[in-house]
Amino acid sequence: MAAVSIPLNAVAYQSLSVPLSGHVIRLVLQQRGTGLFASLWCDGAACLLGVLCQDRTWLVRKACYGLPGDFAFVDTEGTDDPNYTGLAGRFVLVYEEGRNV
């Protein structure tokens, strides 16, 4: 399956819910002094909390966390790790179903 891009806003804290792979995935992104961190829920159940987001690095990596796929940020202008100021353009969040199986 092809990767799907998740639209984000350039704000330091955001929470959104998106339907993916037949589930409702809640994503919370929070910018801290040490980087951008993500927390993920699937159908209301916490799966992964406080994961550091890095360029082209899958967030979930293992099926045991209960998510149907995986997420990664991609820097479209280089290889920097994501920060909130570029979330509406430079840093793209992609989702790929079955990636962590």
N, CA, C and O atoms as a DFTB+ gen file, in Angstrom:
404 C
 N C O
     1  1       0.831      -1.189       0.000
     2  2       0.000       0.000       0.000
     3  2       0.873       1.249       0.000
     4  3       1.935       1.266       0.623
     5  1       0.446       2.258      -0.673
     6  2       1.183       3.512      -0.744
     7  2       1.041       4.300       0.552
     8  3       0.058       4.159       1.278
     9  1       2.028       5.121       0.823
    10  2       1.998       5.963       2.012
    11  2       0.961       7.069       1.849
    12  3       0.731       7.564       0.746
    13  1       0.340       7.448       2.964
    14  2      -0.665       8.500       3.007
    15  2      -0.084       9.663       3.796
    16  3       0.515       9.456       4.851
    17  1      -0.252      10.872       3.305
    18  2       0.221      12.063       4.001
    19  2      -0.849      12.570       4.968
    20  3      -2.019      12.687       4.604
    21  1      -0.440      12.868       6.201
    22  2      -1.352      13.378       7.231
    23  2      -1.152      14.889       7.330
    24  3      -0.049      15.336       7.644
    25  1      -2.196      15.690       7.069
    26  2      -2.043      17.145       7.130
    27  2      -1.890      17.637       8.571
    28  3      -2.615      17.204       9.467
    29  1      -0.933      18.549       8.780
    30  2      -0.656      19.090      10.104
    31  2      -0.639      20.608      10.054
    32  3      -0.598      21.204       8.977
    33  1      -0.671      21.230      11.229
    34  2      -0.566      22.677      11.352
    35  2       0.773      23.033      11.984
    36  3       1.349      22.224      12.713
    37  1       1.271      24.229      11.715
    38  2       2.547      24.683      12.270
    39  2       2.325      25.299      13.651
    40  3       2.498      26.503      13.840
    41  1       1.939      24.456      14.614
    42  2       1.746      24.879      16.003
    43  2       2.518      23.927      16.914
    44  3       2.739      22.767      16.566
    45  1       2.922      24.422      18.073
    46  2       3.787      23.657      18.973
    47  2       3.085      22.481      19.648
    48  3       3.745      21.526      20.057
    49  1       1.759      22.536      19.769
    50  2       0.998      21.426      20.359
    51  2      -0.255      21.231      19.524
    52  3      -1.000      22.180      19.277
    53  1      -0.482      20.008      19.094
    54  2      -1.709      19.721      18.354
    55  2      -2.154      18.290      18.580
    56  3      -1.352      17.384      18.811
    57  1      -3.458      18.124      18.503
    58  2      -4.076      16.819      18.659
    59  2      -5.064      16.648      17.515
    60  3      -5.878      17.533      17.251
    61  1      -4.990      15.498      16.831
    62  2      -5.934      15.243      15.757
    63  2      -6.278      13.762      15.707
    64  3      -5.493      12.909      16.122
    65  1      -7.449      13.481      15.199
    66  2      -7.909      12.105      15.003
    67  2      -8.147      11.895      13.520
    68  3      -8.783      12.714      12.856
    69  1      -7.623      10.774      13.002
    70  2      -7.783      10.472      11.583
    71  2      -8.176       9.012      11.412
    72  3      -7.662       8.142      12.116
    73  1      -9.089       8.736      10.475
    74  2      -9.433       7.337      10.188
    75  2      -8.366       6.723       9.278
    76  3      -8.121       7.211       8.175
    77  1      -7.742       5.655       9.754
    78  2      -6.706       4.971       8.981
    79  2      -6.847       3.467       9.161
    80  3      -6.960       2.983      10.287
    81  1      -6.841       2.738       8.078
    82  2      -6.877       1.269       8.114
    83  2      -8.054       0.732       8.914
    84  3      -7.933      -0.293       9.584
    85  1      -9.190       1.415       8.851
    86  2     -10.387       0.958       9.557
    87  2     -10.393       1.261      11.043
    88  3     -11.233       0.732      11.772
    89  1      -9.481       2.095      11.509
    90  2      -9.384       2.471      12.923
    91  2      -9.349       3.987      13.037
    92  3      -9.035       4.685      12.073
    93  1      -9.675       4.492      14.230
    94  2      -9.515       5.919      14.496
    95  2      -8.201       6.079      15.241
    96  3      -8.038       5.581      16.355
    97  1      -7.270       6.777      14.614
    98  2      -5.961       7.009      15.195
    99  2      -5.917       8.438      15.721
   100  3      -6.154       9.392      14.980
   101  1      -5.615       8.571      16.998
   102  2      -5.436       9.898      17.593
   103  2      -3.943      10.147      17.709
   104  3      -3.196       9.306      18.209
   105  1      -3.526      11.294      17.249
   106  2      -2.122      11.682      17.242
   107  2      -1.972      12.998      17.993
   108  3      -2.672      13.968      17.705
   109  1      -1.059      13.026      18.952
   110  2      -0.736      14.260      19.669
   111  2       0.735      14.562      19.416
   112  3       1.602      13.720      19.649
   113  1       1.005      15.765      18.939
   114  2       2.371      16.222      18.706
   115  2       2.670      17.372      19.651
   116  3       1.865      18.290      19.805
   117  1       3.840      17.313      20.284
   118  2       4.217      18.353      21.232
   119  2       5.682      18.718      21.033
   120  3       6.567      17.865      21.105
   121  1       5.921      20.004      20.783
   122  2       7.293      20.494      20.661
   123  2       7.833      20.778      22.056
   124  3       7.212      21.493      22.844
   125  1       8.999      20.208      22.349
   126  2       9.693      20.470      23.607
   127  2      11.071      21.010      23.261
   128  3      11.442      21.065      22.089
   129  1      11.824      21.404      24.262
   130  2      13.163      21.929      24.031
   131  2      14.105      20.914      23.405
   132  3      15.080      21.290      22.755
   133  1      13.825      19.644      23.594
   134  2      14.698      18.584      23.075
   135  2      14.191      17.962      21.780
   136  3      14.793      17.009      21.287
   137  1      13.106      18.472      21.220
   138  2      12.603      17.948      19.955
   139  2      11.091      17.870      19.902
   140  3      10.395      18.301      20.822
   141  1      10.596      17.313      18.810
   142  2       9.165      17.099      18.609
   143  2       8.835      15.679      19.053
   144  3       9.515      14.730      18.663
   145  1       7.790      15.530      19.869
   146  2       7.411      14.226      20.407
   147  2       5.984      13.877      19.989
   148  3       5.125      14.752      19.885
   149  1       5.747      12.591      19.751
   150  2       4.434      12.103      19.317
   151  2       3.896      11.071      20.294
   152  3       4.646      10.277      20.862
   153  1       2.574      11.099      20.480
   154  2       1.857      10.067      21.214
   155  2       0.728       9.590      20.322
   156  3       0.099      10.389      19.627
   157  1       0.463       8.266      20.338
   158  2      -0.524       7.659      19.439
   159  2      -1.510       6.788      20.194
   160  3      -1.133       6.033      21.090
   161  1      -2.784       6.902      19.819
   162  2      -3.852       6.059      20.335
   163  2      -4.553       5.398      19.165
   164  3      -4.664       5.992      18.092
   165  1      -5.025       4.182      19.355
   166  2      -5.801       3.474      18.334
   167  2      -7.139       3.096      18.943
   168  3      -7.191       2.347      19.918
   169  1      -8.224       3.612      18.369
   170  2      -9.579       3.360      18.866
   171  2      -9.699       3.637      20.367
   172  3     -10.370       2.900      21.090
   173  1      -9.048       4.695      20.823
   174  2      -9.145       5.133      22.208
   175  2      -8.139       4.514      23.162
   176  3      -8.050       4.934      24.316
   177  1      -7.387       3.535      22.713
   178  2      -6.402       2.874      23.571
   179  2      -5.004       3.432      23.295
   180  3      -4.559       3.471      22.148
   181  1      -4.322       3.861      24.351
   182  2      -2.962       4.377      24.197
   183  2      -2.052       3.272      23.687
   184  3      -2.056       2.157      24.210
   185  1      -1.277       3.591      22.667
   186  2      -0.357       2.613      22.070
   187  2       1.100       2.997      22.261
   188  3       1.938       2.151      22.573
   189  1       1.391       4.253      22.075
   190  2       2.774       4.724      22.133
   191  2       2.752       6.163      22.632
   192  3       2.041       6.998      22.073
   193  1       3.516       6.462      23.670
   194  2       3.479       7.793      24.263
   195  2       4.875       8.399      24.335
   196  3       5.819       7.739      24.770
   197  1       5.005       9.643      23.913
   198  2       6.244      10.388      24.058
   199  2       7.419       9.912      23.224
   200  3       8.545       9.844      23.717
   201  1       7.166       9.581      21.957
   202  2       8.228       9.110      21.066
   203  2       8.872      10.300      20.359
   204  3       8.171      11.145      19.802
   205  1      10.197      10.369      20.380
   206  2      10.922      11.429      19.688
   207  2      10.779      11.253      18.178
   208  3      11.003      10.164      17.649
   209  1      10.405      12.327      17.492
   210  2      10.253      12.291      16.034
   211  2      11.571      12.687      15.381
   212  3      12.153      13.724      15.702
   213  1      12.032      11.846      14.459
   214  2      13.263      12.114      13.734
   215  2      12.997      11.932      12.242
   216  3      12.071      11.226      11.843
   217  1      13.820      12.577      11.436
   218  2      13.649      12.516       9.991
   219  2      13.778      11.084       9.473
   220  3      14.754      10.390       9.760
   221  1      12.771      10.654       8.702
   222  2      12.762       9.352       8.032
   223  2      12.970       8.169       8.977
   224  3      13.575       7.164       8.603
   225  1      12.466       8.297      10.196
   226  2      12.556       7.223      11.183
   227  2      11.146       6.831      11.591
   228  3      10.386       7.668      12.077
   229  1      10.790       5.564      11.397
   230  2       9.451       5.090      11.745
   231  2       9.235       5.233      13.245
   232  3      10.138       4.961      14.036
   233  1       8.036       5.659      13.638
   234  2       7.732       5.900      15.043
   235  2       7.372       4.625      15.799
   236  3       7.780       4.458      16.948
   237  1       6.626       3.736      15.186
   238  2       6.079       2.571      15.891
   239  2       7.059       1.400      15.865
   240  3       7.475       0.918      16.919
   241  1       7.420       0.954      14.705
   242  2       8.411      -0.089      14.455
   243  2       8.013      -1.506      14.837
   244  3       8.626      -2.448      14.335
   245  1       7.021      -1.710      15.697
   246  2       6.651      -3.064      16.112
   247  2       5.134      -3.222      16.149
   248  3       4.420      -2.319      16.585
   249  1       4.653      -4.360      15.692
   250  2       3.215      -4.629      15.670
   251  2       2.643      -4.818      17.069
   252  3       1.436      -4.675      17.261
   253  1       3.471      -5.130      18.034
   254  2       2.979      -5.417      19.385
   255  2       2.326      -4.203      20.052
   256  3       1.638      -4.354      21.062
   257  1       2.531      -2.998      19.500
   258  2       1.926      -1.806      20.076
   259  2       0.459      -1.634      19.685
   260  3      -0.214      -0.750      20.214
   261  1      -0.045      -2.455      18.777
   262  2      -1.464      -2.438      18.442
   263  2      -1.882      -1.462      17.359
   264  3      -3.078      -1.236      17.173
   265  1      -0.948      -0.886      16.650
   266  2      -1.293       0.020      15.559
   267  2      -1.250      -0.723      14.233
   268  3      -0.389      -1.580      14.035
   269  1      -2.173      -0.408      13.315
   270  2      -2.247      -1.134      12.042
   271  2      -1.197      -0.719      11.009
   272  3      -1.138      -1.295       9.923
   273  1      -0.381       0.259      11.335
   274  2       0.637       0.741      10.409
   275  2       1.658       1.573      11.154
   276  3       1.732       1.525      12.382
   277  1       2.440       2.332      10.418
   278  2       3.485       3.125      11.053
   279  2       3.534       4.531      10.453
   280  3       3.035       4.773       9.354
   281  1       4.140       5.438      11.192
   282  2       4.240       6.846      10.822
   283  2       5.705       7.264      10.770
   284  3       6.533       6.748      11.521
   285  1       6.018       8.196       9.883
   286  2       7.359       8.771       9.820
   287  2       7.270      10.203       9.302
   288  3       6.401      10.534       8.496
   289  1       8.170      11.033       9.773
   290  2       8.304      12.383       9.248
   291  2       9.371      12.389       8.164
   292  3      10.383      11.697       8.272
   293  1       9.139      13.174       7.119
   294  2      10.096      13.310       6.032
   295  2      10.373      14.797       5.832
   296  3       9.453      15.592       5.636
   297  1      11.646      15.159       5.885
   298  2      12.060      16.524       5.605
   299  2      12.151      16.676       4.087
   300  3      12.985      16.033       3.450
   301  1      11.310      17.511       3.513
   302  2      11.277      17.685       2.058
   303  2      12.368      18.621       1.536
   304  3      12.514      18.795       0.326
   305  1      13.136      19.227       2.457
   306  2      14.185      20.167       2.052
   307  2      15.574      19.750       2.517
   308  3      16.533      20.505       2.352
   309  1      15.693      18.564       3.093
   310  2      16.996      18.122       3.596
   311  2      16.838      16.902       4.488
   312  3      16.059      15.995       4.192
   313  1      17.590      16.890       5.589
   314  2      17.544      15.745       6.498
   315  2      17.458      16.180       7.959
   316  3      17.922      15.459       8.843
   317  1      16.872      17.345       8.226
   318  2      16.707      17.808       9.606
   319  2      15.558      17.069      10.279
   320  3      14.610      16.635       9.626
   321  1      15.662      16.936      11.588
   322  2      14.551      16.380      12.356
   323  2      13.431      17.413      12.394
   324  3      13.691      18.615      12.340
   325  1      12.179      16.946      12.486
   326  2      11.054      17.884      12.411
   327  2      10.967      18.808      13.625
   328  3      11.355      18.446      14.736
   329  1      10.453      19.996      13.381
   330  2      10.074      20.911      14.452
   331  2       8.757      21.553      14.031
   332  3       8.406      21.561      12.851
   333  1       8.046      22.082      14.995
   334  2       6.677      22.531      14.728
   335  2       6.579      23.627      13.681
   336  3       5.557      23.727      13.002
   337  1       7.608      24.452      13.529
   338  2       7.511      25.561      12.588
   339  2       7.386      25.106      11.137
   340  3       6.904      25.862      10.293
   341  1       7.812      23.885      10.837
   342  2       7.733      23.390       9.465
   343  2       6.680      22.325       9.243
   344  3       6.680      21.664       8.204
   345  1       5.775      22.144      10.207
   346  2       4.798      21.053      10.089
   347  2       3.745      21.277       9.011
   348  3       3.118      20.316       8.566
   349  1       3.536      22.498       8.585
   350  2       2.524      22.754       7.546
   351  2       3.125      22.737       6.145
   352  3       2.436      23.038       5.170
   353  1       4.415      22.384       6.038
   354  2       5.033      22.411       4.720
   355  2       6.265      21.544       4.614
   356  3       6.244      20.491       3.977
   357  1       7.337      21.988       5.239
   358  2       8.628      21.308       5.077
   359  2       8.624      19.865       5.601
   360  3       9.128      18.966       4.927
   361  1       8.071      19.641       6.772
   362  2       8.068      18.307       7.368
   363  2       6.718      17.630       7.130
   364  3       5.684      18.099       7.606
   365  1       6.743      16.537       6.398
   366  2       5.524      15.823       6.028
   367  2       5.425      14.557       6.874
   368  3       6.389      13.798       6.982
   369  1       4.255      14.334       7.473
   370  2       4.004      13.110       8.227
   371  2       3.322      12.110       7.298
   372  3       2.268      12.400       6.733
   373  1       3.925      10.937       7.142
   374  2       3.347       9.903       6.284
   375  2       2.952       8.694       7.129
   376  3       3.550       8.407       8.166
   377  1       1.926       7.999       6.647
   378  2       1.429       6.774       7.282
   379  2       1.449       5.677       6.245
   380  3       1.057       5.881       5.097
   381  1       1.915       4.492       6.666
   382  2       1.917       3.342       5.775
   383  2       1.298       2.142       6.500
   384  3       1.812       1.681       7.520
   385  1       0.204       1.657       5.959
   386  2      -0.492       0.516       6.536
   387  2       0.376      -0.734       6.474
   388  3       1.030      -0.994       5.464
   389  1       0.379      -1.513       7.567
   390  2       1.108      -2.769       7.615
   391  2       2.607      -2.632       7.699
   392  3       3.313      -3.638       7.631
   393  1       3.114      -1.441       7.843
   394  2       4.559      -1.179       7.847
   395  2       5.270      -1.836       9.029
   396  3       6.416      -2.265       8.892
   397  1       4.621      -1.921      10.169
   398  2       5.253      -2.417      11.382
   399  2       4.961      -3.893      11.668
   400  3       5.240      -4.377      12.765
   401  1       4.412      -4.594      10.708
   402  2       4.051      -6.013      10.912
   403  2       5.247      -6.899      10.695
   404  3       5.143      -8.119      10.820
